[in-house]
């Protein structure tokens, strides 16, 4: 397996109530992954993308797309694969550094004061 393939395996995290509860209580992280990705590829991709994380188990499922109407037209959403990645006890993806960033580099998050006051009014 080459690194280029492993970078294409993880599509992004899944943010839902269920995934947040699993992350808080059991240390399980949920990702959208490539539909052709295997469990071994998912495990290696997570361990490669996040330094110091050990994956103990990977469970996958394919979510079937829903049929939706758009006026007269009937459409269908795409199917996608979801992976439940169980991490070793005491580890979390959110606290780990990405391997793409340099070790000494800090990423500063900026918020504009105008957006905060607009939300409060």
DSSP file (Angstrom, degrees, kcal/mol; ACC not computed):
  #  RESIDUE AA STRUCTURE BP1 BP2  ACC     N-H-->O    O-->H-N    N-H-->O    O-->H-N    TCO  KAPPA ALPHA  PHI   PSI    X-CA   Y-CA   Z-CA
    1    1 A X              0   0    0      0, 0.0     2,-0.2     0, 0.0     0, 0.0   0.000 360.0 360.0 360.0 127.1    0.0    0.0    0.0
    2    2 A X     >  -     0   0    0      1,-0.1     4,-1.5     0, 0.0     3,-0.4  -0.568 360.0-115.4 -94.4 162.4    1.4    3.3   -1.0
    3    3 A X  H  > S+     0   0    0      1,-0.2     4,-1.9     2,-0.2     5,-0.2   0.800 111.5  63.0 -66.5 -30.2    0.9    6.6    0.9
    4    4 A X  H  > S+     0   0    0      1,-0.2     4,-0.7     2,-0.2    -1,-0.2   0.898 105.0  47.0 -62.8 -39.2   -1.0    8.2   -1.9
    5    5 A X  H >> S+     0   0    0     -3,-0.4     3,-0.8     1,-0.2     4,-0.6   0.904 109.5  53.4 -67.5 -41.3   -3.7    5.6   -1.6
    6    6 A X  H >X S+     0   0    0     -4,-1.5     4,-0.7     1,-0.3     3,-0.6   0.831 103.9  56.3 -65.6 -31.6   -3.9    6.0    2.2
    7    7 A X  H 3< S+     0   0    0     -4,-1.9    -1,-0.3     1,-0.2    -2,-0.2   0.746 107.6  49.8 -70.5 -21.9   -4.4    9.7    1.8
    8    8 A X  H << S+     0   0    0     -3,-0.8    -1,-0.2    -4,-0.7    -2,-0.2   0.552  94.4  75.6 -91.2  -8.6   -7.5    9.1   -0.3
    9    9 A X  H << S+     0   0    0     -3,-0.6    25,-1.9    -4,-0.6     2,-0.5   0.953  85.2  62.1 -70.5 -51.0   -9.1    6.6    2.1
   10   10 A X  E  <  +A   33   0A   0     -4,-0.7    23,-0.2    23,-0.2     3,-0.1  -0.665  55.1 176.2 -82.5 122.0  -10.4    9.0    4.7
   11   11 A X  E     -     0   0A   0     21,-2.8     2,-0.3    -2,-0.5    22,-0.2   0.811  58.2 -62.1 -91.6 -36.5  -13.0   11.5    3.3
   12   12 A X  E     -A   32   0A   0     20,-1.5    20,-3.7     2,-0.0    -1,-0.4  -0.899  56.1 -70.9 165.6 167.4  -13.8   13.3    6.5
   13   13 A X  E     -A   31   0A   0     -2,-0.3     2,-0.6    18,-0.3    18,-0.3  -0.401  39.0-126.5 -78.6 159.2  -15.3   12.9   10.0
   14   14 A X        -     0   0    0     16,-2.1     2,-0.8    -2,-0.1    16,-0.3  -0.941  19.2-161.8-106.7 121.0  -18.9   12.3   10.7
   15   15 A X        +     0   0    0     -2,-0.6     2,-0.3     4,-0.1     3,-0.1  -0.885  35.9 126.8-106.1 104.4  -20.5   14.9   13.1
   16   16 A X  S  > S-     0   0    0     -2,-0.8     4,-2.2     1,-0.1     5,-0.2  -0.926  70.4-102.8-145.6 169.6  -23.7   13.5   14.6
   17   17 A X  H  > S+     0   0    0     -2,-0.3     4,-2.2     1,-0.2     5,-0.2   0.914 121.1  50.0 -62.7 -41.9  -25.1   13.1   18.1
   18   18 A X  H  > S+     0   0    0      1,-0.2     4,-2.3     2,-0.2    -1,-0.2   0.921 111.0  47.7 -63.7 -44.6  -24.4    9.3   17.9
   19   19 A X  H  > S+     0   0    0      1,-0.2     4,-2.1     2,-0.2    -1,-0.2   0.872 111.6  51.0 -67.3 -35.2  -20.8    9.8   16.8
   20   20 A X  H  X S+     0   0    0     -4,-2.2     4,-2.1     2,-0.2    -1,-0.2   0.901 110.9  48.1 -67.5 -40.4  -20.2   12.4   19.5
   21   21 A X  H  X S+     0   0    0     -4,-2.2     4,-2.4     2,-0.2     5,-0.4   0.895 112.1  49.5 -66.5 -39.6  -21.6   10.1   22.3
   22   22 A X  H  X>S+     0   0    0     -4,-2.3     4,-2.0     1,-0.2     6,-1.4   0.896 111.3  50.0 -64.9 -39.4  -19.5    7.2   21.0
   23   23 A X  H  X5S+     0   0    0     -4,-2.1     4,-0.5     4,-0.3    -2,-0.2   0.891 114.3  44.0 -65.4 -40.0  -16.4    9.4   21.0
   24   24 A X  H  <5S+     0   0    0     -4,-2.1    -2,-0.2    -5,-0.1    -1,-0.2   0.907 125.6  28.9 -72.8 -41.9  -17.0   10.6   24.6
   25   25 A X  H  <5S+     0   0    0     -4,-2.4    -3,-0.2    -5,-0.2    -2,-0.2   0.895 135.0  19.0 -90.5 -41.9  -17.9    7.3   26.2
   26   26 A X  H  <5S-     0   0    0     -4,-2.0    -3,-0.2    -5,-0.4    61,-0.1   0.512  95.0-115.3-112.1  -6.4  -16.1    4.6   24.2
   27   27 A X     << +     0   0    0     -5,-0.9    60,-2.0    -4,-0.5     2,-0.5   0.833  62.9 148.7  74.3  32.1  -13.3    6.3   22.4
   28   28 A X  E     - B   0  86A   0     -6,-1.4     2,-0.4    58,-0.2    -1,-0.3  -0.872  31.1-160.1-103.0 130.5  -14.8    5.5   19.0
   29   29 A X  E     - B   0  85A   0     56,-2.9    56,-3.4    -2,-0.5     2,-0.5  -0.882   7.9-146.4-108.4 142.6  -14.2    8.0   16.1
   30   30 A X  E     + B   0  84A   0     -2,-0.4   -16,-2.1   -16,-0.3     2,-0.3  -0.927  20.2 176.4-115.2 131.0  -16.5    7.9   13.0
   31   31 A X  E     -AB  13  83A   0     52,-2.3    52,-2.8    -2,-0.5     2,-0.5  -0.954  32.3-126.1-131.0 148.3  -15.2    8.7    9.5
   32   32 A X  E     -AB  12  82A   0    -20,-3.7   -21,-2.8    -2,-0.3   -20,-1.5  -0.829  43.3-176.7 -84.3 133.3  -16.6    8.7    6.0
   33   33 A X  E     -AB  10  81A   0     48,-2.4    48,-0.8    -2,-0.5   -23,-0.2  -0.798  33.6 -75.8-129.5 169.5  -14.3    6.6    3.9
   34   34 A X    >   -     0   0    0    -25,-1.9     3,-1.6    -2,-0.3    46,-0.1  -0.387  41.5-126.6 -62.6 140.8  -13.8    5.5    0.3
   35   35 A X  T 3  S+     0   0    0      1,-0.3    -1,-0.1    44,-0.1    47,-0.1   0.740 109.0  47.6 -66.9 -21.9  -16.3    2.8   -0.7
   36   36 A X  T 3  S+     0   0    0     45,-0.1    -1,-0.3     2,-0.0     2,-0.2   0.363  85.9 118.8 -98.7   5.7  -13.6    0.5   -1.9
   37   37 A X    <   -     0   0    0     -3,-1.6     2,-0.2   -28,-0.1    -4,-0.1  -0.467  54.6-141.5 -74.9 141.3  -11.4    0.9    1.2
   38   38 A X     >  -     0   0    0     -2,-0.2     4,-2.2     1,-0.1     5,-0.2  -0.504  25.9-107.0 -94.2 169.1  -10.6   -2.2    3.4
   39   39 A X  H  > S+     0   0    0      1,-0.2     4,-2.4     2,-0.2     5,-0.2   0.878 120.5  52.7 -64.4 -37.3  -10.5   -2.3    7.1
   40   40 A X  H  > S+     0   0    0      2,-0.2     4,-2.4     1,-0.2    -1,-0.2   0.904 109.2  49.1 -64.6 -41.2   -6.7   -2.6    7.0
   41   41 A X  H  > S+     0   0    0      2,-0.2     4,-2.4     1,-0.2    -2,-0.2   0.903 111.1  50.1 -64.9 -40.2   -6.4    0.4    4.8
   42   42 A X  H  X S+     0   0    0     -4,-2.2     4,-2.3     2,-0.2     5,-0.2   0.920 110.8  49.6 -63.9 -43.3   -8.6    2.4    7.1
   43   43 A X  H  X S+     0   0    0     -4,-2.4     4,-2.2     1,-0.2    -2,-0.2   0.935 113.6  44.8 -61.2 -47.7   -6.5    1.4   10.1
   44   44 A X  H  X S+     0   0    0     -4,-2.4     4,-1.9     1,-0.2    -1,-0.2   0.862 111.9  53.5 -65.8 -35.4   -3.2    2.4    8.5
   45   45 A X  H  X S+     0   0    0     -4,-2.4     4,-2.6     2,-0.2    -1,-0.2   0.911 110.4  45.8 -67.1 -42.0   -4.7    5.7    7.2
   46   46 A X  H  X S+     0   0    0     -4,-2.3     4,-2.1     1,-0.2    -2,-0.2   0.923 114.5  47.7 -67.0 -43.2   -5.9    6.7   10.7
   47   47 A X  H  < S+     0   0    0     -4,-2.2     6,-0.3    -5,-0.2    -1,-0.2   0.825 115.5  46.2 -66.8 -30.3   -2.6    5.8   12.3
   48   48 A X  H  < S+     0   0    0     -4,-1.9    -2,-0.2    -5,-0.2    -1,-0.2   0.890 113.7  46.8 -78.2 -40.0   -0.6    7.6    9.5
   49   49 A X  H  < S+     0   0    0     -4,-2.6    50,-1.8     1,-0.2     2,-0.6   0.850 115.4  45.5 -72.2 -34.2   -2.8   10.8    9.6
   50   50 A X  B >< S-D   98   0B   0     -4,-2.1     3,-1.2    48,-0.2    48,-0.2  -0.943  86.1-133.1-117.3 115.5   -2.8   11.2   13.4
   51   51 A X  T 3  S+     0   0    0     46,-1.8    46,-0.2    -2,-0.6     3,-0.1  -0.363  85.2  13.4 -66.2 139.9    0.6   10.8   15.2
   52   52 A X  T 3  S+     0   0    0      1,-0.2     2,-0.5    -5,-0.2    -1,-0.2   0.591  90.9 130.3  76.5  12.0    0.6    8.6   18.3
   53   53 A X    <   -     0   0    0     -3,-1.2     2,-0.5    -6,-0.3    -1,-0.2  -0.858  40.0-161.3-102.2 131.9   -2.8    7.0   17.8
   54   54 A X        -     0   0    0     -2,-0.5    34,-2.3    34,-0.1     2,-0.5  -0.956   8.6-148.2-112.4 125.8   -3.3    3.2   18.0
   55   55 A X  E     +C   87   0A   0     -2,-0.5    32,-0.2    32,-0.2     3,-0.1  -0.789  17.0 178.4 -93.1 128.4   -6.3    1.7   16.4
   56   56 A X  E     +     0   0A   0     30,-2.6     2,-0.3    -2,-0.5    31,-0.2   0.770  66.6   6.0 -97.6 -31.4   -7.7   -1.4   18.1
   57   57 A X  E     -C   86   0A   0     29,-1.4    29,-3.0     2,-0.0     2,-0.4  -0.997  53.5-158.7-154.8 148.3  -10.7   -2.2   15.9
   58   58 A X  E     -C   85   0A   0     -2,-0.3     2,-0.4    27,-0.2    27,-0.2  -0.991   9.0-175.3-130.6 123.9  -12.4   -1.0   12.7
   59   59 A X  E     -C   84   0A   0     25,-2.5    25,-3.6    -2,-0.4     2,-0.3  -0.962  11.4-168.5-115.3 136.6  -16.1   -1.6   11.9
   60   60 A X  E     +C   83   0A   0     -2,-0.4     2,-0.3    23,-0.2    23,-0.2  -0.878  11.2 174.3-125.0 155.9  -17.5   -0.6    8.6
   61   61 A X  E     -C   82   0A   0     21,-2.2    21,-3.1    -2,-0.3     2,-0.6  -0.980  28.1-125.6-152.8 155.9  -20.9   -0.2    7.0
   62   62 A X  E     -C   81   0A   0     -2,-0.3     2,-0.6    19,-0.2    19,-0.2  -0.924  21.3-147.7-106.5 121.4  -22.4    1.1    3.8
   63   63 A X  E     -C   80   0A   0     17,-3.1    17,-1.9    -2,-0.6     2,-0.3  -0.783  16.3-134.8 -90.0 122.6  -25.1    3.7    4.1
   64   64 A X        -     0   0    0     -2,-0.6    15,-0.1    15,-0.2     2,-0.1  -0.578  23.2-113.0 -78.7 137.7  -27.6    3.5    1.4
   65   65 A X        -     0   0    0     -2,-0.3     2,-0.2    12,-0.3    14,-0.1  -0.404  30.3-118.1 -71.6 145.5  -28.6    6.8   -0.2
   66   66 A X        -     0   0    0     12,-0.2    11,-2.7    -2,-0.1     2,-0.5  -0.496  19.2-119.0 -82.5 151.5  -32.2    8.0    0.3
   67   67 A X  E     -E   76   0C   0      9,-0.2     2,-0.3    -2,-0.2     9,-0.3  -0.811  39.0-176.2 -88.0 127.3  -34.7    8.6   -2.6
   68   68 A X  E     -E   75   0C   0      7,-2.4     7,-3.7    -2,-0.5     2,-0.4  -0.917  21.0-133.0-127.4 150.2  -35.7   12.2   -2.7
   69   69 A X  E     -E   74   0C   0     -2,-0.3     2,-0.4     5,-0.2     5,-0.2  -0.846  11.9-171.9-101.4 139.1  -38.2   14.2   -4.8
   70   70 A X  E >   -E   73   0C   0      3,-3.3     3,-1.5    -2,-0.4     2,-0.5  -0.756  67.4 -66.4-125.4  82.4  -37.3   17.5   -6.3
   71   71 A X  T 3  S-     0   0    0     -2,-0.4    -1,-0.1     1,-0.3     0, 0.0  -0.620 118.7 -11.9  71.5-122.2  -40.6   18.7   -7.7
   72   72 A X  T 3  S+     0   0    0     -2,-0.5    -1,-0.3    -3,-0.1     2,-0.2   0.741 123.0  88.1 -79.5 -23.8  -41.6   16.3  -10.4
   73   73 A X  E <   -E   70   0C   0     -3,-1.5    -3,-3.3    -4,-0.0     2,-0.5  -0.528  66.1-148.3 -83.5 140.4  -38.2   14.7  -10.6
   74   74 A X  E     +E   69   0C   0     -5,-0.2    -5,-0.2    -2,-0.2     2,-0.2  -0.934  24.6 176.5-106.2 126.6  -37.2   11.8   -8.4
   75   75 A X  E     -E   68   0C   0     -7,-3.7    -7,-2.4    -2,-0.5     2,-0.4  -0.711  19.6-141.1-122.7 174.3  -33.6   11.7   -7.4
   76   76 A X  E     -E   67   0C   0     -9,-0.3    -9,-0.2    -2,-0.2     2,-0.1  -0.998  15.0-129.8-140.4 133.8  -31.4    9.5   -5.3
   77   77 A X        -     0   0    0    -11,-2.7   -12,-0.3    -2,-0.4     2,-0.1  -0.401  39.3 -93.6 -76.5 159.7  -28.5   10.5   -3.0
   78   78 A X        -     0   0    0    -14,-0.1     2,-0.2    -2,-0.1   -12,-0.2  -0.395  33.0-118.7 -74.0 149.0  -25.2    8.6   -3.3
   79   79 A X        -     0   0    0    -14,-0.1     2,-0.3   -15,-0.1   -15,-0.2  -0.558  36.2-174.6 -76.5 151.1  -24.3    5.6   -1.1
   80   80 A X  E     - C   0  63A   0    -17,-1.9   -17,-3.1    -2,-0.2     2,-0.4  -0.981  22.8-120.0-146.3 160.6  -21.2    6.0    1.1
   81   81 A X  E     -BC  33  62A   0    -48,-0.8   -48,-2.4    -2,-0.3     2,-0.4  -0.830  23.2-162.9-103.7 138.4  -19.1    3.9    3.5
   82   82 A X  E     -BC  32  61A   0    -21,-3.1   -21,-2.2    -2,-0.4     2,-0.5  -0.953   2.3-156.9-122.5 139.9  -18.8    4.8    7.1
   83   83 A X  E     -BC  31  60A   0    -52,-2.8   -52,-2.3    -2,-0.4     2,-0.7  -0.970   8.3-154.8-122.2 128.8  -16.1    3.5    9.5
   84   84 A X  E     -BC  30  59A   0    -25,-3.6   -25,-2.5    -2,-0.5     2,-0.6  -0.905  20.2-164.3 -98.2 110.1  -16.3    3.2   13.3
   85   85 A X  E     -BC  29  58A   0    -56,-3.4   -56,-2.9    -2,-0.7     2,-0.5  -0.868   5.6-153.9-104.4 116.9  -12.7    3.3   14.4
   86   86 A X  E     -BC  28  57A   0    -29,-3.0   -30,-2.6    -2,-0.6   -29,-1.4  -0.797  14.2-155.6 -91.7 125.6  -12.0    2.2   18.0
   87   87 A X  E     - C   0  55A   0    -60,-2.0   -32,-0.2    -2,-0.5     3,-0.1  -0.583  28.5 -87.0 -97.4 160.7   -8.9    3.8   19.5
   88   88 A X    >   -     0   0    0    -34,-2.3     3,-1.8    -2,-0.2    -1,-0.1  -0.322  65.1 -78.7 -61.6 148.9   -6.7    2.5   22.3
   89   89 A X  T 3  S+     0   0    0      1,-0.3    -1,-0.1    -3,-0.1     3,-0.1  -0.199 116.6  18.7 -55.7 134.5   -7.9    3.6   25.8
   90   90 A X  T 3  S+     0   0    0      1,-0.3     2,-0.3    -3,-0.1    -1,-0.3   0.435  99.3 113.4  87.2   0.2   -7.0    7.1   26.7
   91   91 A X    <   -     0   0    0     -3,-1.8     2,-0.3   -37,-0.1    -1,-0.3  -0.760  40.0-176.5-107.1 153.3   -6.4    8.3   23.1
   92   92 A X        -     0   0    0     -2,-0.3     4,-0.5     1,-0.1     3,-0.3  -0.996  28.2-141.8-147.5 141.9   -8.3   10.8   21.1
   93   93 A X  S >  S+     0   0    0     -2,-0.3     3,-0.9     1,-0.2    -1,-0.1   0.852 100.4  61.7 -70.4 -34.8   -7.9   12.0   17.5
   94   94 A X  T 3  S+     0   0    0      1,-0.2    -1,-0.2     3,-0.0     0, 0.0   0.797 104.8  46.9 -65.1 -29.1   -8.8   15.6   18.4
   95   95 A X  T 3  S+     0   0    0     -3,-0.3    -1,-0.2     2,-0.1     2,-0.2   0.577  96.4  91.4 -89.7  -8.6   -5.8   16.0   20.7
   96   96 A X  S <  S-     0   0    0     -3,-0.9     2,-0.3    -4,-0.5   -44,-0.1  -0.553  77.5-117.7 -88.6 151.8   -3.3   14.5   18.3
   97   97 A X        -     0   0    0    -46,-0.2   -46,-1.8    -2,-0.2     2,-0.2  -0.634  27.9-115.5 -83.7 143.1   -1.3   16.5   15.8
   98   98 A X  B >   -D   50   0B   0     -2,-0.3     3,-0.6   -48,-0.2   -48,-0.2  -0.538  17.5-132.6 -72.6 145.5   -1.7   15.9   12.1
   99   99 A X  T 3  S+     0   0    0    -50,-1.8    -1,-0.1     1,-0.2   -49,-0.1   0.711 101.5  67.5 -74.1 -18.6    1.4   14.5   10.5
  100  100 A X  T 3  S+     0   0    0    -51,-0.3    -1,-0.2     2,-0.1     2,-0.2   0.803  90.1  73.9 -71.0 -28.6    1.1   17.0    7.6
  101  101 A X  S <  S-     0   0    0     -3,-0.6     2,-0.1     1,-0.1    -4,-0.0  -0.544  92.7-106.6 -84.5 150.9    1.8   20.0    9.9
  102  102 A X    >   -     0   0    0     -2,-0.2     3,-0.7     1,-0.1    -1,-0.1  -0.412  27.1-117.4 -74.0 154.7    5.3   20.6   11.2
  103  103 A X  T 3  S+     0   0    0      1,-0.2    -1,-0.1    -2,-0.1    -2,-0.0   0.867 112.0  40.9 -63.6 -38.5    6.0   19.8   14.8
  104  104 A X  T 3  S+     0   0    0      2,-0.1     2,-0.4     0, 0.0    -1,-0.2   0.545  93.0 102.4 -88.3  -6.5    6.9   23.4   15.9
  105  105 A X    <   -     0   0    0     -3,-0.7     2,-0.4     2,-0.0    -4,-0.0  -0.619  54.9-159.8 -84.8 132.2    4.1   25.1   13.9
  106  106 A X        -     0   0    0     -2,-0.4     2,-0.6    -5,-0.0    -2,-0.1  -0.907   9.8-142.1-110.4 138.6    1.0   26.2   15.7
  107  107 A X        -     0   0    0     -2,-0.4     2,-0.5    -6,-0.0    -6,-0.0  -0.883  16.6-152.2-100.8 119.7   -2.3   26.9   13.9
  108  108 A X        -     0   0    0     -2,-0.6     2,-0.5     2,-0.0    -2,-0.0  -0.776   3.7-145.5 -95.7 131.4   -4.1   29.9   15.3
  109  109 A X        -     0   0    0     -2,-0.5     2,-0.4     2,-0.0    -2,-0.0  -0.837  17.0-160.7 -94.7 127.7   -7.8   30.0   15.1
  110  110 A X        -     0   0    0     -2,-0.5     2,-0.4     2,-0.0    -2,-0.0  -0.895   8.0-170.2-111.8 138.6   -9.2   33.5   14.6
  111  111 A X        -     0   0    0     -2,-0.4     2,-0.4     3,-0.0     3,-0.0  -0.980  21.9-127.8-123.8 140.1  -12.7   34.7   15.3
  112  112 A X    >>  -     0   0    0     -2,-0.4     4,-1.2     1,-0.1     3,-0.6  -0.709   8.8-140.8 -87.5 135.5  -14.0   38.0   14.2
  113  113 A X  H 3> S+     0   0    0     -2,-0.4     4,-2.0     1,-0.2     5,-0.2   0.792 100.1  63.3 -64.2 -26.6  -15.7   40.1   17.0
  114  114 A X  H 3> S+     0   0    0      1,-0.2     4,-1.7     2,-0.2    -1,-0.2   0.883 101.1  49.9 -66.4 -37.2  -18.4   41.2   14.5
  115  115 A X  H <> S+     0   0    0     -3,-0.6     4,-1.4     1,-0.2    -1,-0.2   0.844 109.3  52.2 -70.9 -31.4  -19.7   37.7   14.1
  116  116 A X  H  X S+     0   0    0     -4,-1.2     4,-1.2     1,-0.2    -2,-0.2   0.901 111.2  45.8 -70.0 -40.3  -19.9   37.1   17.8
  117  117 A X  H  X S+     0   0    0     -4,-2.0     4,-1.1     1,-0.2    -2,-0.2   0.827 108.7  56.7 -72.9 -29.2  -21.9   40.3   18.4
  118  118 A X  H  < S+     0   0    0     -4,-1.7    -1,-0.2     1,-0.2    -2,-0.2   0.866 107.5  48.5 -68.8 -34.5  -24.2   39.4   15.5
  119  119 A X  H  < S+     0   0    0     -4,-1.4    -1,-0.2     1,-0.2    -2,-0.2   0.796 108.8  53.8 -74.5 -27.9  -25.1   36.1   17.0
  120  120 A X  H  <        0   0    0     -4,-1.2    -1,-0.2     1,-0.2    -2,-0.2   0.720 360.0 360.0 -80.1 -21.0  -25.8   37.6   20.4
  121  121 A X     <        0   0    0     -4,-1.1    -1,-0.2    -3,-0.2    -2,-0.1   0.473 360.0 360.0 -84.2 360.0  -28.3   40.2   19.1
